[in-house]
Amino acid sequence: MESEFGSFSKKVTVVSFLMQLGIVMVHMDTDHFFELGTSETFSDYLCQWISKLCFDGGTVSLSFFMICSAFLLCYNLSKENMLEKFRRRISSLLIPFIIWNGIGMIFCAVYWWNTEGFDIIFSYIPFQFVMSRYCAVMWFSEALLFFLLFIPVILWVMRKKVIGELVLFGFFVCGYLEWGFLEKNILHQYIDFEIYRFLSYVPMYLLGAYLGVRFSGGIISEKYNRWQVKLAAVLLWAASYALPGSFAAYCLTMFRPLYAWVIIDKSWLTFRLRWWMENNFFIYAAHYFLILAIVPMLCRIYSCVITTNVFVTVWRLVCFLIITLLSEMMGWLLIRFAPKAYRLCTGGRTPKL
């Protein structure tokens, strides 16, 4: 089991790296910096399709991290190790949350200096901090900390046969309905936004917990690793685009991280893990500030030129490469010259150079 978990852990790292690239890509929206024409050529449709894939990639990535986080927490969770697992999770999530929002407050003060935004930044600092307004991408850590409060209940429910499946199905129905039966604008608009964003990923977190409680052994050992299962995953992924608007399409779409996991075979991962594959948390946090600071300046070079959809798509890929490489470079510098600082801001996730 130990050797199986070792290969499983390696696959988690590699898939997480690929998913992290998807998050950077979805945030790399350069379209609004350019004046695009109204032509409807084949290349324009192709670029629109690529843009949609970029957006879908970000959604798949976040869903994967929700499933993975819940699975790793619940797969061997017991009364004996629950407190220790909670302690490690709080340490790996809360400390980076505080540090990156502190960095974000300084960054935002410089970024919006002498503008109306500067006054907003320093109004209601505790509220801005708790809502992760200084480092918007840290909402993910905030959500995982929030979900952690309900783990004892989630664990109890998911261990109950039939009841666990019914509860999971019920939350998927709620997700499909976009929680429309809840009253809107109950609290402050920012708090309502966070609540509904959290709720939209509850089905995925519960799915990860369900898999961790019920099927952890089979998933870690990959007993399903057959070409028929991989083919089914490809077909289901294709079907998720063919049934728009239906509950079946919603479920098929939300399961896309599972298709990706099944399709990627751990037997392919014969290479040694490199530090830049394990730099995921740092990239996740740092790319947000780099995009704000650098991408507008890069795009301003061509902002006065009438550009095509093809150019904008290629430029998006170029900016994606620049931001990713800069994030990796910053991570390397911290690991090399300030390992303690890197360890703190990533919650103890320090790769070896």
N, C-alpha and C positions, 0 to 999 in steps of 0.2 A: 504493500500500500504506500510505503514511504517513497519508493522509486516512482510509482505511478503518480503520486502527488507532485514529485519533482518535475516530471515532464508536463503535468497539468499546469503547475505554477509557471513554467517557462512559456507555455502557450498563452496563459493569461497575460504575461508581460508583453509578448509579441503582438497579440491581438489588441491589447490596450494601446500600444504604440500606434498601430494602424488607426484605431478609433480616435486617438488623440489628434492625428493628422486631419481626420474628418471634422473635428470641432474647430480647428484652426481655419480650415477651408470654409466652413459655413459662416464664420465670423468675418471672412475676407470678402466682404461685399463692396466691390469697387464701382459698381454700376452707377451709384448716385453721384459720383464725381464727374460724370461725363454726360454730354448731350448726345443722345443716340438718335439716329434716323428712324424712319417708319417703314423701311423696306421689309419685305417678307420673303426673302430668298431662302434657299435650303440651308445655307450657312447660318442664317439668323435663327431658324428653327432648331438647328443643331446646337447653337450656343444656348438657346433657352432651355433645351433638354439638359445640357451640361450644368447649367445654373441650378436646375431642379435637382439634379443628382447631388450637387454640392450641398443643397439644403437638406435633402434626404439623408445624406451622409452624416450631417451633424445630429439629426434626430436619432438615427440608428446608434450613433456613438454614445449619446447621453443615456439612451435606453439600455445599452450594453453595460455602461458603468453602474447604473442602478441595479440591474440584475446581478452583475458580478459582485458588487458590494454586499448585497443581501445574501447571496449564496455563500460567500466566504465567511460571513458572520455566522450564518445559521447551520452550516454543513456538519459541524461537530459540537454545536452549542449545547451545554448542559448546565445544571445548577452549580456544579463544581467550578466550571471555568467561565461562567457568565460575567462575574464581576471583573475578572482579569481581562476578558475580551472587551468589555465596556470601557475599562480604563485605557486600554490601548487605542480604541477607536476615538475616544474623547481627546487623547493626546495627539493623535495623528490628524484630527480634523479641526479641533477648536483652536489650537495654537497657531497653525497656518492661517486659519480664518482671521484671527486677530492681527497677525503680522501683515498679511497682504492687504487688509483693509487700512491698516496704519500707513503702509507704503502708498496705498491708493489715495488717502487723504492728502498726503504731501504732494503726490503727483497731480492730483486734481487742482490743488491750490496754485501750483505753477502753471498748469495747462490753461486754467480759466482766469489767470491773473488779470485784474483790471476789467473784468466783465461782470455782468449781473450774476452769472453762475458762481462767482467767487463768494457772494453773500449767501447763496443757497447752500454751498458746500459746508459752511460753518454755522448753519442754522440747524438746531436740533441734532447735534453731533451724535448723541447716544442712539437716536432713532436711525440716523443714516448708517451708523455702524452695525446695528442689529440687523437692518434690512440689507446689508452688504452693498450699499450704494457707492462706496468708494472703490470696490473691486467687484464689479457685477458678476463675474464668473464664479465667485465664491459662494453664490447662492446654492451651488451643488453641495458643498460641505455643510452649509446651513441646513439643507433638506435632510441630509444623512444624519445629522445630529438630532433633528426633529423626529425622524423616523425611529431613531434609537430608543426614544421614550416608550414606544409601543411594542418593542421586541418581545417582552414576556407574553403579551396578549397574542401577537402574531405567531409566536412559536407554539403556543397552546392550541390555537385555531388550526394551524397548518398540520399539526400532528393528528388531528381528528379526521378520519376517513369520511368522505361524503361532505361533511361540514366544511372542510378546507377547500374542496373543489367548488362548493356552492358559494362560499364567500369570495373566492378568487373570481368566479364567473360574475358575481354581482358587482364587483369593483370594475371589471372590464365593461360591463353594461353602463355603469356610471361614467366611465371614461369615454365611452362612445357617445353618450348623451352630453358630454362636456360639462357634467355636473350642473346642467341647466335648471334643475329643480331647486337649487339653492338660491337663496335671496342674494341679489347683487348689492354692492355698495354698502355692506354692513359696517365696515370700519373705514379707515383711511384708504384712499384709492391705491396707494403703494402696498399696503398690507393686504388688501384684497387681491392685488396682482400676484403677490407672493403665494398667498393661499391657493389660488387657482393653478399657479404653476406647480406647486407641490402636489396638488391633487392630480394633475395630469400625469404624473409619474408614479403615483401610488400603485396602479396595476402592475407596473414593471418591477417595482420593489417587492411587492407581494409574490410575483412570479418567481423572482430570484430566491426568496425565502422558502417558497413551496418546493422548488427544485432542490434547494439545499437540505431541507428536512426529509423529503421523500426519495430523492433519486441521486443523492450525492455520490454514492459508491459507483453507480453506473456511469455517471458523468465524468468523474475523475479518471476512471479506467477506460472510458470511451468504448463501452461495450456495443454501442450503436455504430461503430466505425465501419460501415459497409458502403459500397458504391451505390446501392439502392437508396440508402438513407440520404446520401449526398445529392443524388439526382432528385429525390423528393424535395429536398431543401431548395434546390435551384428552381424547380417547378412552382413551389409555393411562393418563392420570392417573386417570380414572374406573375403569378396569379394575384399578388397583392396590388399590382398596378392595373389589373383588368376588371376589378369589381369596385369601382369608386362609389363612395357614399353608403355602402352597406355595412352592417355589423361584422359580417364575415371579412370584408376588406379591412376594417379597423383592426380586427384581431390578427389577420395575416400581416398587416403593416407593423403592428407592435411586436410581432415575433421575428422581425428581420434580424435582430442581433443573434437570435438562436440559429437562424439559417447560416449566417456568416461563421458562427462558431463551428457548426457541423461541417461546413464546406472546407474550412481550413484544417488540414490533417496534421496532427502533431508529429507524424513521421517525416514531414517535410522540414521540421525545425531541427536539423542536424548541426547547425552553426552555433557557435558560442555567443551568448548574449553580450552585447556591447553596452557601454555606459549610456550612449545616446538613445538606446531602446528603453532604458529604465528611467529616463529623465522626464517621464510623462507629467507628473504633478507640477513640476516647475514650468514646463512648457504651457500647461493649462493656465496657470496663473500669470506668467510673464507675457504671453502673447497678447493678452488684453491691452496692456499698457503700450506695447510696441506698435500694435495696430493703431491706437489712438494717436501716438506721437509721430510715427513714420509714414504710414500709408497715405495720409492726406498730402504730405510733402511730396511723396513719390508721384501721386496722381496729378498734383498741380503742374507738373512738367507738361502734361498733355491736356490740361483742362480747357485750354482755349482752342483746341484743335477739334474739328468735327471727326469723330471716330466711329468705327463700325462695331457691331456686336462681336465680330471675330477678334478685333483688337482688344476690346474690354475683357473678353474671356481669357485671352492669352495673358493680358496684363494682370488679371486676377491670379493666374497660376504663377507668374513671376513674383508678385508680391507675397504669395503664399510661401514660395521658396525662400525669399529674403527673410521673412518673419520667422520661419521655422529655423533657419540657420542661425539667425541672431539669438533666438531663444536657446538653442543648443549651445552656442558659444558662451552666452552668459552663464548657463548652467555649468559648463566646463570650468569657467574661471572661478566660480564659487566653490565647486568641488575641489579644485586644485589649490586655491589660496585661502579660502574661508570655509572649510568643511563644516564647522559647527554652525555657521550662519545658514548654510545650505540645508543642514539637517533640521534646523528649527523651522525654516520656512517651507519645508516639504513634509513635516510631520515624521521625520526619521527615515525617509525614503532616500538613502544615500547610496548610489551605485559606485562600483569600483572603477577607477580609470584604467 
